[in-house]
Amino acid sequence: MDMKGRRKMNLLQALQLPSLQDAKVVAGAEGLQKTIRWVSIVDLPDPLSCVSSGDLLLTTGFGLPKKEEQLTELIGEMSKCGLAGLGLAVPEYFTHMPFSVCKAADELRFPIIEIPWEVQFNTVTEEVLSSILAYQYNLQERSEYIHQKLIEIALNAKDLQDIASILGKLIERSVIVQHPEGPILTAYYANPSRSQENQGSNQDLFFFRKEQLEHIPLHSLSKPIQYPAMPDSGLPARLLCPISVDKQLVSLLWIIDDQQSLRNMDLQAIQSASLIMALHISQQRALTSLEFQLGYSFLDSLLESLSHPTPQILHRAGILGYDSEGKYAVGIIVINIPTPLSRESILKRERLAERLKRCMQVLQIPPVFSLMQNQIVFLIPERISAAEIWHSMKDVNISLAVSLLHTFKNARHAYKEVRSLLPYVRYGQFHSYEDLFIPRILMGEIEAHSGFLDKLFGPLRDHKSGDILIHTLLTFASMGFHIQKTSETLKIHPKTLRYRLDRAIALGGYQLDNPETQFHFQLAHHILQAQ
């Protein structure tokens, strides 16, 4: 339905009707934008008793005063009572409207129109009222159309962009939805060619300081707030509808105004759309909360169970996007906030969790995590480097600790590993289980001993000759990595020793000429000797 540019009937539009094409505006041309609500034909000496505000008064002039002073006074009273204008039939009783009267009407911006005598007033009345009724009919149709569209977006909108786009098209305005902290959440531009320009400026122009937000009414049914244009800042006139959920401001709905004023139905559409947005945001929050609860329950069952995952847990893992045959590390983000948590600390943790969720979505990791006091626990698939996550999340008030990779079914062991790192974490740093082996071993932590040995010899233990190869490597390390001394100690030929070492290198990927690798094997030898 095309209602573009359609407004109420005014005098300027009425003059385009066939019956008034030969009419002449002799005064008050600046008032031709006045809206016509009705047409009254009155030839009584006191016409004001028969008319109402917004009426176009048609008269032959029979009952009008003939003295210019009295006529001027009557014109002033007509203007004061809000008449849209005066239509005077000429030249039967008045050859023309007196100059002094026209001058007074000009000052009042009160239109006086001279209509040829042969034009029938009933024709003028019929055409004007038909146009007014047509407008009212179109208005009703338009109102119904907007109502139906709003119902559709309430039921079918997938996101805020859908709602903003439909609203913008309905009211023929640019629509911007902004987060209270500043970022633009979504936008619809009535003039697409300027969208890039607008997008670059809106962030700064619409930003509200915290103290300003405190004065915004928080219920979505409040009337839109009008903000005038600020030409010096390049800021257009705009309307603001606050969007709140549970008395908390969640978004700002901006309507960029243009030269034509918004109709009541447009304002109602804006208010309804702001309410729909509030409901949509509330629904999304509920879904997010449900997803979080399911994710928390899933991770809790997976990581803290005393046995291997049940078929039910594995099935849920597949639904959430995990590969039950893959390998995963467990990550824990530790936040520098006091425990037990205050409301402010909880909000800080939620903002960080939302940031982590966006990071995981970008990396195509199932955005599932659990929140425990000042910690966020999540799984990291083998294909993703934990350092990449830290690069996105890095902050002086958090740390990230990550376990070794384990099979999905053994994730509880990975969780145990990463929790053992928590006493050693430092805010603003990334800690991997592997990197903290040596400090923990030197501090005498028994669990670190077994973890270190598992990491070092894990690739060999599943091999049928694994024990022999491990014993050979440990002896090789204890002999200072001398072939001859090691072969004599093991009482085997040097070629046999070289074969075993080559086999161990092939299975474990060791670099035996690397000083760090040599240190690890010597340390393993001392740990086992101490045990």
C-alpha positions in Angstrom: 0.0 0.0 0.0 1.5 3.3 -1.1 0.9 6.1 1.4 4.1 7.9 0.7 3.7 11.7 1.1 0.1 11.4 2.0 -1.1 13.7 4.8 -4.4 15.3 5.9 -6.3 17.6 3.4 -5.0 21.2 3.6 -6.1 24.3 1.8 -3.2 24.1 -0.7 -4.4 20.6 -1.7 -8.0 21.8 -1.8 -7.2 24.4 -4.3 -6.2 21.7 -6.7 -9.7 20.3 -6.7 -11.7 21.0 -9.9 -14.3 23.2 -8.2 -11.5 25.5 -6.8 -9.2 25.7 -9.8 -10.4 29.2 -10.6 -10.4 30.4 -7.0 -7.9 33.1 -6.0 -6.0 33.4 -2.8 -6.2 37.1 -1.8 -4.8 36.9 1.7 -3.0 34.7 4.2 -1.1 32.6 1.7 1.3 31.6 4.4 -1.5 29.7 6.1 -2.4 27.4 3.2 -0.9 24.4 5.0 -3.7 24.5 7.6 -5.6 21.3 7.8 -9.3 21.2 6.8 -11.4 19.1 9.1 -14.8 20.1 7.6 -16.6 22.5 5.3 -19.3 24.8 6.6 -21.6 27.0 4.5 -22.9 29.9 6.6 -24.5 33.2 5.5 -25.6 34.4 9.0 -24.4 37.7 10.6 -22.8 35.6 13.4 -21.1 32.7 11.5 -18.8 31.8 14.4 -21.7 30.2 16.3 -22.0 27.7 13.5 -18.4 26.6 12.9 -15.6 24.7 14.7 -11.9 24.8 14.7 -10.5 23.4 11.4 -13.5 24.3 9.3 -13.3 25.9 5.9 -16.0 28.6 6.0 -17.8 29.2 2.7 -20.1 32.3 2.4 -21.7 34.4 -0.2 -20.9 37.5 2.0 -24.6 38.2 2.5 -24.3 38.1 6.3 -20.8 39.7 6.6 -20.5 43.2 7.9 -20.0 45.8 5.2 -17.8 48.1 7.3 -14.2 47.3 7.0 -13.4 47.8 10.7 -16.1 45.3 11.7 -15.1 42.9 8.9 -11.4 43.1 10.0 -12.5 42.4 13.6 -14.5 39.3 12.4 -11.6 38.0 10.5 -9.5 38.2 13.6 -12.1 36.3 15.6 -12.2 33.6 12.8 -8.5 33.2 13.0 -8.6 33.1 16.8 -11.2 30.3 16.9 -9.0 28.2 14.5 -10.8 28.2 11.2 -8.8 26.8 8.4 -9.8 29.7 6.1 -12.6 31.7 4.5 -14.0 31.1 1.0 -15.9 34.2 -0.3 -18.1 34.0 -3.4 -17.6 37.1 -5.6 -18.8 39.4 -6.9 -22.5 39.3 -5.9 -22.3 40.9 -2.4 -18.6 41.7 -2.3 -16.8 42.7 -5.5 -13.6 41.7 -3.7 -12.3 41.5 -0.2 -11.2 45.0 1.0 -7.5 45.7 1.0 -7.3 46.6 4.7 -9.0 43.3 5.6 -6.6 41.4 3.4 -3.7 43.1 5.0 -5.0 42.1 8.5 -5.5 38.5 7.3 -1.9 38.4 5.9 -0.6 39.4 9.3 -2.7 36.6 10.9 -1.7 34.1 8.2 -5.4 33.5 7.8 -6.3 32.4 4.2 -9.0 34.3 2.4 -10.0 32.7 -1.0 -12.2 34.4 -3.5 -14.4 31.9 -5.4 -16.2 32.7 -8.6 -20.0 33.2 -8.0 -20.9 30.5 -10.6 -19.2 27.8 -8.6 -21.7 25.9 -6.5 -20.8 25.6 -2.8 -22.3 22.1 -2.7 -19.8 21.0 -5.3 -16.9 22.5 -3.3 -18.3 20.8 -0.2 -18.7 17.4 -1.9 -15.2 17.4 -3.4 -13.4 18.6 -0.2 -15.4 16.2 2.1 -14.9 13.3 -0.3 -11.1 14.0 -0.2 -11.2 14.1 3.6 -13.2 10.9 3.8 -10.8 9.3 1.3 -7.9 10.3 3.5 -9.7 8.9 6.6 -10.4 5.7 4.7 -6.8 5.4 3.6 -5.7 6.2 7.1 -7.8 3.4 8.5 -6.5 1.0 5.8 -3.0 2.1 6.6 -3.5 1.7 10.3 -4.8 -1.8 9.7 -1.8 -2.6 7.4 0.6 -1.4 10.1 -1.2 -3.4 12.7 -1.0 -6.5 10.7 2.7 -6.0 9.9 3.5 -5.4 13.5 1.7 -8.7 14.4 3.8 -10.5 11.7 7.1 -9.2 13.0 6.1 -10.0 16.6 5.5 -13.6 15.5 8.1 -14.1 12.8 11.0 -11.7 13.5 14.3 -13.6 13.7 16.3 -10.8 15.1 16.3 -7.0 15.8 17.3 -6.3 12.2 14.0 -7.8 10.9 12.0 -5.5 13.3 14.1 -2.4 12.5 13.7 -3.0 8.7 10.0 -3.5 8.8 9.5 -0.5 11.1 11.7 1.7 8.9 9.7 0.8 5.8 6.4 1.4 7.5 7.2 4.9 8.8 9.6 5.7 5.9 12.4 6.7 8.3 15.9 5.5 9.2 15.8 3.4 12.3 18.8 2.7 14.5 19.0 0.3 17.5 21.8 1.1 19.9 23.2 -0.6 23.0 23.1 1.6 26.1 26.9 1.4 26.2 27.3 2.9 22.7 27.6 0.2 20.0 25.1 0.1 17.2 23.2 -3.2 17.3 21.4 -2.9 14.0 20.1 -0.2 11.6 17.8 0.4 8.7 18.5 3.3 6.5 15.7 4.9 4.5 18.3 6.3 2.1 20.7 3.3 1.4 23.2 5.5 -0.5 24.0 7.3 2.8 24.1 4.2 5.0 27.9 4.0 5.1 28.2 7.7 5.9 25.5 7.4 8.6 27.1 4.2 10.0 30.3 6.0 10.5 28.8 8.9 12.4 26.0 7.4 14.4 28.2 5.7 16.9 29.6 9.1 18.1 26.5 11.2 17.6 24.1 9.0 19.5 26.4 8.0 22.4 24.9 8.7 25.8 26.8 9.3 29.0 25.9 7.2 32.0 24.3 10.2 33.8 22.1 11.0 30.8 20.8 7.4 30.7 19.6 7.7 34.3 17.0 10.3 33.2 15.5 8.2 30.4 12.1 6.7 31.3 12.6 2.9 31.4 9.1 1.6 30.5 8.7 0.9 26.8 5.2 2.4 26.6 6.5 5.9 27.3 6.1 8.4 24.5 9.1 8.8 22.2 11.5 11.6 23.3 12.1 14.3 20.8 15.6 15.6 20.3 16.0 18.6 18.0 18.5 18.8 15.2 22.1 20.0 16.0 23.4 21.4 12.7 26.8 22.3 14.2 27.3 18.6 15.1 25.7 17.3 11.9 23.1 15.6 14.1 19.6 15.4 12.6 16.4 15.7 14.5 15.5 12.3 16.0 13.1 10.5 18.3 14.2 8.1 21.0 12.2 5.2 22.4 13.9 3.5 25.3 13.7 -0.3 25.4 13.7 -1.9 28.8 13.3 -5.4 30.2 12.6 -5.9 33.9 13.2 -2.2 34.6 16.7 -2.4 33.0 17.5 -0.4 29.9 18.6 -2.8 27.3 18.5 -0.8 24.0 17.8 2.6 22.5 15.5 2.8 19.5 16.3 5.9 17.4 14.1 7.2 14.7 15.8 9.7 12.4 13.3 12.5 11.6 12.9 14.2 8.3 11.1 17.3 7.1 7.6 15.9 7.4 6.2 15.4 10.9 5.3 11.9 12.0 1.7 10.9 12.1 0.0 9.6 15.2 -0.2 6.1 13.6 3.6 6.3 13.0 4.2 7.2 16.6 2.0 4.3 17.7 3.9 2.0 15.4 7.2 3.1 16.9 5.9 2.5 20.4 4.6 -0.9 19.4 7.9 -1.8 17.7 9.8 -0.8 20.8 7.6 -3.1 22.8 8.1 -5.9 20.3 11.9 -5.4 20.5 11.7 -5.6 24.3 9.8 -8.9 24.0 12.3 -10.2 21.5 15.2 -9.3 23.7 13.5 -10.8 26.7 12.9 -14.0 24.7 16.5 -14.1 23.5 17.7 -13.7 27.1 15.5 -16.6 28.2 16.8 -18.8 25.4 20.4 -17.8 26.3 19.7 -18.6 29.9 18.2 -21.9 29.0 21.2 -22.7 26.7 23.5 -21.7 29.6 21.7 -24.0 32.0 21.8 -26.9 29.6 25.5 -26.1 28.9 26.3 -25.9 32.6 24.4 -29.1 33.3 26.2 -30.8 30.4 29.7 -29.7 31.4 29.0 -30.5 35.0 28.0 -34.0 34.1 30.9 -34.5 31.7 33.8 -33.0 33.8 32.8 -34.0 37.3 31.5 -37.5 36.8 33.3 -40.3 38.5 33.1 -42.6 35.4 33.1 -42.4 31.7 30.4 -40.3 30.0 27.0 -42.0 29.8 25.3 -42.6 26.4 22.9 -39.7 27.3 25.8 -37.3 27.8 27.5 -38.4 24.5 24.1 -37.9 22.7 23.8 -34.4 24.2 27.4 -33.7 23.2 26.5 -34.4 19.6 23.5 -32.1 19.7 25.6 -29.3 21.1 28.2 -29.7 18.4 30.9 -31.8 20.0 32.8 -34.7 18.5 32.7 -37.5 21.0 35.6 -39.2 19.1 37.7 -36.0 19.1 40.3 -34.6 21.5 39.7 -31.6 23.7 41.5 -29.5 26.3 39.6 -27.8 29.2 40.1 -24.1 29.6 39.3 -22.0 32.7 39.2 -18.3 32.6 39.9 -16.9 36.1 38.5 -13.4 36.7 40.1 -10.9 39.1 36.9 -10.3 41.2 36.2 -10.9 44.9 34.3 -13.9 46.0 31.6 -14.4 47.0 30.4 -12.4 44.1 28.6 -9.0 44.4 26.0 -7.9 41.8 28.6 -5.8 40.1 31.0 -8.8 39.9 28.2 -11.0 38.5 27.6 -8.5 35.8 31.3 -8.2 35.0 31.4 -12.0 34.7 28.4 -12.1 32.4 29.9 -9.5 30.1 33.1 -11.5 29.9 31.1 -14.7 29.3 29.3 -12.9 26.4 32.6 -11.8 25.0 33.9 -15.4 25.2 30.7 -16.6 23.5 31.3 -14.3 20.5 34.9 -15.5 20.3 33.9 -19.1 20.4 31.3 -18.5 17.7 33.9 -16.8 15.4 36.2 -19.9 15.9 33.2 -22.2 15.3 33.5 -23.8 18.8 30.3 -24.8 20.5 29.5 -21.8 22.7 29.0 -23.9 25.8 30.5 -23.0 29.2 29.7 -23.0 32.9 30.2 -20.2 35.4 31.5 -21.0 38.9 32.2 -18.1 41.2 35.0 -16.2 39.4 35.7 -18.9 36.8 34.4 -19.7 33.3 35.0 -23.3 32.2 34.8 -24.4 28.6 36.1 -27.0 26.1 38.7 -26.3 23.4 38.8 -28.7 20.4 42.2 -30.0 19.1 42.0 -27.9 15.9 42.0 -24.6 17.9 45.0 -23.2 19.6 44.3 -22.0 23.1 46.7 -19.2 22.5 44.3 -17.9 19.8 41.5 -17.7 22.3 43.8 -15.9 24.7 44.7 -13.4 22.0 41.0 -12.5 21.6 40.3 -12.4 25.4 43.6 -11.1 26.8 43.1 -8.7 29.7 45.0 -7.6 32.8 42.2 -8.7 35.0 41.8 -12.3 33.8 44.0 -15.4 33.2 43.5 -18.4 31.1 44.6 -21.9 32.2 44.4 -24.8 29.7 44.9 -28.5 30.2 46.6 -31.0 27.9 44.6 -32.6 25.1 42.6 -35.6 26.0 39.9 -37.7 24.4 36.4 -36.4 24.8 35.5 -39.4 27.0 38.4 -38.5 29.3 37.6 -34.8 29.6 37.2 -35.2 33.3 41.0 -35.9 33.6 41.6 -32.8 31.5 39.4 -30.8 34.0 41.4 -32.2 36.9 44.6 -31.1 35.2 43.6 -27.6 34.6 42.2 -27.2 38.1 45.6 -28.2 39.4 47.0 -25.1 37.7 44.8 -22.6 39.5 47.1 -22.0 42.5 49.8 -20.9 40.0 47.8 -18.6 37.7 48.8 -14.9 37.4 46.3 -12.3 36.1 47.1 -11.0 32.6 48.8 -14.3 31.7 48.1 -17.5 29.7 49.1 -20.7 31.4 49.2 -24.2 29.8 49.5 -27.4 31.8 52.6 -28.3 29.9 54.3 -24.9 30.6 53.8 -25.3 34.4 55.2 -28.8 34.6 58.7 -27.9 35.7 57.8 -25.2 38.3 55.3 -27.6 39.9 57.7 -30.5 39.9 60.4 -28.4 41.5 57.9 -27.4 44.2 57.4 -31.1 44.9 53.8 -31.5 43.6 53.2 -35.2 43.3 50.3 -34.7 40.8 52.7 -32.8 38.5 55.1 -35.7 38.6 52.5 -38.1 37.2 51.2 -35.6 34.7 54.7 -34.9 33.4 55.5 -38.6 33.0 52.2 -39.2 31.3 52.9 -36.4 28.8 56.5 -37.5 28.2 55.9 -41.3 27.8 52.2 -41.4 26.8 52.9 -42.2 23.1 55.0 -45.2 24.1 52.9 -46.8 26.7 50.3 -48.2 24.3 53.0 -49.9 22.2 53.7 -53.6 22.9 57.4 -52.8 23.4 56.7 -49.5 25.3 58.1 -50.5 28.6 61.4 -51.6 27.0 61.6 -48.3 25.0 60.9 -46.2 28.1 63.5 -48.1 30.1 66.0 -47.6 27.3 65.4 -43.8 27.1 65.7 -43.4 30.9 69.0 -45.3 30.9 70.2 -43.3 27.9 69.5 -40.1 29.9 71.1 -41.3 33.0 74.3 -42.2 31.0 74.5 -38.6 29.7 73.2 -39.7 26.3 76.3 -41.7 25.5 75.7 -44.6 23.2 78.6 -46.8 24.3 77.9 -46.3 28.1 74.2 -47.0 27.6 74.7 -50.1 25.6 77.2 -51.5 28.2 74.7 -50.7 31.0 71.9 -52.4 29.2 74.2 -55.2 28.0 73.0 -54.8 24.4 74.8 -54.2 21.1 75.1 -50.5 20.1 73.2 -51.2 16.9 70.3 -52.7 19.0 70.4 -49.5 21.1 70.2 -47.3 18.1 67.3 -49.3 16.7 65.4 -48.9 20.0 66.1 -45.1 20.1 65.0 -44.7 16.5 61.8 -46.6 17.3 61.1 -44.4 20.3 61.7 -41.3 18.2 59.3 -42.5 15.6 56.6 -43.3 18.1 57.0 -40.3 20.4 58.3 -37.6 18.1 61.3 -36.9 20.4 64.2 -34.7 19.4 67.0 -36.4 21.4 69.6 -33.9 20.3 67.5 -31.0 21.7 68.8 -29.8 25.1 65.3 -29.2 26.5 64.2 -32.7 25.5 67.4 -34.1 27.1 66.6 -32.2 30.3 63.0 -33.6 30.4 64.3 -37.2 30.2 66.9 -36.6 32.9 64.2 -35.0 35.1 62.0 -38.0 34.5 64.9 -40.3 35.5 65.3 -38.4 38.8 61.6 -38.4 39.5 61.4 -42.2 39.1 64.5 -42.7 41.1 63.0 -40.7 43.9 59.8 -42.7 43.8 
